Every structure is written in C-alpha cells, then in structure tokens.
Amino acid sequence: MEVARTRIIKIDPVNPEEPILVEAAEVIKRGGLVAFPTETVYGLGADAYNRDAVRRIFEAKKRPVDNPLIVHICDLEWLESVARNIPEKARRIAERLWPGPVTLVLWKSHEIPAEVTAGLPKIAVRFPSHPVAMGLIRHSGVPIAAPSANLAGRPSPTTAQHVTQDLYGRVDVILDGGETLFGVESTIIDLTSEPPKLLRPGPIPVEDLERILGTQISIPDHARGLSEAEIAESPGMKYRHYAPETPLKLIEALDYHDLASYSAKVLEIAEEYRSRGFKVVILASRETCQIYVERGFEVIELGSRKNFYEIARNLFNSLRKVDELRADLAIAEGFEERGLGLTIMNRLRKAARHCRILV
C-alpha cells in the first residue's frame, strides 16, 4: 500500500496551530490516514465511522484484521455514541482519569463498524490528553480509530522519526509534535466483566485503578506478557509486539533486591554468548550499566530502578536502538512487577517472544 506522498508537518505539542489541525482534520474527513502524537505513543488515525478508512489502517500497518483498534474521543458526551450500557464504574474512572492514558473496554454501540472492533461486540475507548490529539479529534468532528503508528510487531513510536521509519509512503500525513510523554501505550481495563479485568498494563498502574474502583482487578497471564490470548479483546493481547529485528533475551529474577548477584548472572550469560562469537548489547538499568561497560559490552541505559516512569518512557526508543547497533543478540534486564514495573515487563516479555531466562 502506498500513497502519492506523505506530508510531515511540524506542530507545536503544547499550543498546536489551528490551521495545521484543520488541514489534518480534512484528511481524516476525506478518509485519509493521519499519524499524530498522544501522551502515550504516536497513533495512526482514521474516521472511526468510515469502514474503508479503517481498513486502510490495517493495510498501512500490515496489521492482522482480528486485532481491534482503540477509538479516541475528545468529549465525555461522545462516549454515548460509541458505547452502550455504560456502567457506573466506567464513569467513575472517566471522571478521575480522563483525559488521560487509560482505555476502557465497554459494549460497542451499533454505529461503530465491525472493522474497528475486529467483529467483537466490545469497543476500546479513550480520551487522550495531548493537545494535538484532542485538537485533531475536535476539528475532525468524529471519533478517531487509532492504533500505534508503526508497522505491526515493531516497537511502538515515541517520535515522529519512528513513524517515518515505519510508515513513510503508507500514510497521508505525519504530525510531528516531538517526543511523547509516557512512551508506552495506555492502560486497558475491561469493564464488561466482573471483576474488572486488566487487558494491557500502561501508564496508569493497576493499584491506582483498584483504589478508584474500590475493587480488585483481575490480571490474567497475557496481561503480564506470559502468554498470548486466543482472542484479541484489545490491542496488545495477541501476536508479536514491540520486538526489534535483533533477537532479544530477557533475564528475569525472582528477587531484584540483590542487584550485585543479579547483574553477575546477567553478565555470566552475556559472556557465554560473546565467547560463542555473538556481538551482544545489554539493555540495563542505570544502577548496573557500568558493570557491563567495564567488561567491554555495548550498553543501552534504560533509566533508574528508582524511577519506572523514566524506564517506561525510554523503553521503545531503546528497543529501536538495538537494531541500530547491529548486534547479534540483545540481553535485557528485568524489573520488579510493582506499579509501572508490570507495564515494563509486559512489553519486554512480548518483545523477547518467550526467550526468558529465570535466574
């Protein structure tokens, strides 16, 4: 799939220029595809009511058609037009966290085409907080269906440059609003089940959602990245995701408190592969980077274990850097599954495609 020419337009991420938003919205209205920044990652948007435009998203991304999309709105009143039988729990989360990086899975309204939801009766909806995203939706006048703006299976894009690498010549417009804030996709929670079920961890930790709902949230294995769901009830549940072209091994520990012992194990595994002729790059926390550097390894620093937001924001960019270094193998450290640690481990486990080693 190709378009005549992809236009890349710089836009102010804080105070987006109205003429640019209007121009991009016209592309949406005509059934075109616009890549735009959100507070999580860049999205690839089309009119959610336009079946042909939605099909173009799947073609541009080479995305399996049974992998549903998220519908983005810019006004709470729009929720009634895309979903039905909306529970009180959904309104409670929306009032506290929207606009923001949390997606709610609800029962789909009849107005939304089956292409958006992969034929499923449920719909994933969110209200993004990024000024460019909100402005684009508002000027388009319709909900925008938008997965991440990358080729299927690749690390999600956190800059317009990442979008250009994957989708130039496959989309109409790329709005360049700089680097995204959170760097990982939204948290997705299914409110059609009881108890509510986490479908994808994201910037809003499960613990925060449980406090708002006053109830425990079910966390299935696929939300931890330990398995794949048979049916993709939301994005990120099925298929290969987030992976660099370079093979990636994830080294997990039962206890990350003894970093000296843990990093020694990681180093031992890296040394073994190097002795077999592999060029190895290590993705590591700031606390352990120097250990590997001193042994002559190339290292990509993810951030501090004291700041999971920093690690999450750097994660996809770091996975893309792996391929730039032209290594034979990437080895990634693991992280404790608390708060955003669950989000980080979900992405790393999926990127490693079950190449996990427990130490």
Buried (B, 14 or more C-beta within 10 A) or exposed (E): EEBEEBBBBEBEBEEBBEEBBEBBBBBBBEBBBBBBBBBBBBBBBBBBBBBEBBBBBBEBBEBEEEBBBBBBBBEEEBBEBBBBEBBEBBBBBBEBBBBBBBBBBBBBBEEBBEBBBBEBEBBBBBBBBBBBBBBBBEBBEBBBBBBBBBBBBBBBBBBBBBBBBBBBEBBBBBBBBBBBBBBBBBBBBBBBEEEBBBBBBBBBBBEBBBEBBEEEBBBBEBBBBBEBBEEBBBBBBBBEBBBBEBBBBBBBBEEBEEBEEBBEBBBEBBBEBBEEEBBBBBBBBBBBBEBBBEEEBBBBBBBEBEEBBBBBBBBBBBBBBBBEEEBBBBBBBBBBBEBBBBBBBBBBBBBBBEBBBEB
